């Protein structure tokens, strides 16, 4: 299919596409739009950047424009996404493609006040783009009615399940009528997605746009073997050496994204971060600064990066390798868009070699090693015959947040190791080597010594540290004082006798 006119879309939609410079459908659009125009369900395997938003938005706009509701303006199309950025991006595209149509849409997501969203819903919308949490919140408050939905889109389904939204998706499905058109898009196809597709879709048309085909052919990929503590210096060297003006750096954790962005700023590289813990206002501001060129580098986590649609990204840096090979493909797909070429660098430390094995197995070839760098660490290279996955004994994520009660500079023991060894060493010392004699009896033997430390005070009554449950400190003090007074009176009674 060579042009959009062959897709038999509404003329007003074609006019908007022409104004945007759309001439030829992408492969995912060419396969998806005809099936949706015929009323079929669709299961699409495609990543962000392949044109899938237009693939489902254009036929839905066409159908809604051709059918006017009998009463009012109910929600007739629902598009569910895992992240706020992706929801905002879809909402923007709906407004652009439907600018000449008498249709209204709105976007609802968390992280911002709900009042403007509620007002928009009460005015009436034909199309609703939402994230699961805020959608269910507003439904429980009585602001959202999904009983007349005719078209349902589940976008980024794999990431939706990864983020723990499976139960929310099930609840949302039960709120809609059973007879509706369904579309599911996912960058990967794990077993959980296949099971959800079987429950949600009816005899779907499968559209499989291989994620590696449109990206890896136009991307130069390099891997650097490096110690974990040297990754930051290597990144700074590459950013400065190649004068990167539009690059994205992927980290595994939100804290790591924040910290790395601040470290880059300190050495004079304009950078910002985006992750799930930031408010929507802060995330939007970071994206706008990145699009406008105010910052050269955007440090992001995988979940927050869904929905980042910037065509000028020239470099992608995998500061932390992902534990899922498909995520690597999705990451490097941020560059080499719109027919351009791009560069992708991966930093692999000793604990991530198994992840690299899985990535190279998915790619079907080894990634070229960047050995001409001052931080090269040969021990991080995968061993011959190494299996994909996490290296045994390596930490899964960052340092534990659970406190030990000893402070940062105090010793920390595990339950079975160093502490037992030191106790054994102390027990092997003789009393003359600084060890006080132990007056406690051995198990099964009687002791002639009193059950108290030698030379010490006998245990005093009512001096427990813990307080009795349900009693105040004052009452505990009163109880303790009465006990001490009774102890003082006892000797006087003995003297009188």
PETAPE-V920614 format. One record per pair of residues at least 24 apart in sequence whose ideal C-beta (glycine too) atoms are under 6 Angstrom apart, sorted by the first residue. I is the first residue (numbers start at 0). GAP is how many residues later the second one is. If there is no record, write none. Layout:
BEGIN
I,GAP + I,GAP
END
This chain:
BEGIN
0,24 + 0,29 + 6,26 + 8,49 + 8,53 + 9,52 + 9,55 + 11,88 + 11,89 + 12,48 + 14,85 + 15,81 + 15,83 + 15,84 + 25,24 + 25,25 + 26,182 + 27,24 + 27,27 + 27,181 + 28,25 + 28,26 + 30,176 + 31,175 + 32,26 + 34,170 + 39,165 + 40,141 + 40,160 + 40,161 + 40,163 + 41,141 + 41,162 + 41,163 + 42,141 + 42,154 + 42,158 + 42,161 + 42,163 + 43,141 + 43,163 + 44,144 + 44,163 + 45,163 + 46,140 + 46,164 + 46,283 + 46,286 + 48,284 + 48,288 + 49,159 + 51,133 + 52,37 + 52,40 + 55,97 + 55,127 + 56,36 + 56,37 + 56,40 + 59,91 + 60,36 + 60,37 + 63,39 + 63,62 + 64,36 + 72,51 + 73,74 + 74,53 + 75,50 + 75,74 + 76,50 + 76,74 + 77,50 + 77,71 + 77,74 + 78,50 + 78,74 + 79,74 + 80,74 + 81,74 + 81,77 + 81,78 + 81,81 + 82,223 + 82,224 + 83,25 + 83,196 + 84,222 + 85,220 + 85,221 + 86,42 + 86,44 + 88,218 + 88,220 + 89,39 + 90,38 + 93,33 + 107,26 + 108,25 + 109,24 + 110,168 + 110,169 + 111,168 + 117,25 + 131,33 + 131,36 + 145,29 + 145,30 + 148,27 + 148,31 + 149,30 + 150,30 + 151,28 + 151,30 + 152,30 + 153,30 + 154,30 + 155,150 + 156,27 + 156,29 + 156,36 + 157,28 + 157,29 + 157,30 + 157,35 + 158,147 + 160,31 + 186,143 + 187,138 + 210,118 + 211,117 + 214,117 + 214,118 + 214,121 + 217,118 + 217,123 + 218,113 + 218,117 + 218,123 + 218,125 + 219,123 + 220,123 + 220,146 + 221,123 + 221,146 + 221,148 + 222,123 + 222,125 + 222,144 + 222,146 + 223,123 + 223,146 + 223,149 + 224,123 + 224,152 + 224,155 + 224,156 + 225,121 + 225,149 + 225,151 + 226,150 + 227,121 + 229,145 + 230,116 + 231,31 + 233,141 + 235,31 + 238,30 + 243,71 + 244,51 + 245,66 + 245,67 + 245,68 + 246,50 + 246,68 + 247,50 + 247,65 + 247,68 + 247,86 + 248,50 + 248,68 + 248,70 + 249,68 + 249,81 + 250,68 + 250,69 + 251,68 + 252,145 + 253,47 + 256,42 + 256,44 + 259,39 + 260,38 + 263,33 + 269,25 + 269,26 + 270,24 + 270,26 + 272,26 + 273,26 + 273,30 + 274,26 + 274,29 + 275,27 + 275,28 + 301,25 + 310,26 + 310,27 + 313,28 + 314,28 + 315,28 + 316,28 + 317,28 + 318,28 + 320,27 + 320,31 + 320,34 + 322,32 + 324,33 + 324,34 + 324,37 + 327,31 + 347,32 + 348,31 + 349,29 + 349,30 + 350,40 + 350,43 + 352,29 + 353,34 + 353,35 + 353,36 + 353,37 + 355,26 + 356,25 + 356,29 + 356,31 + 357,30
END
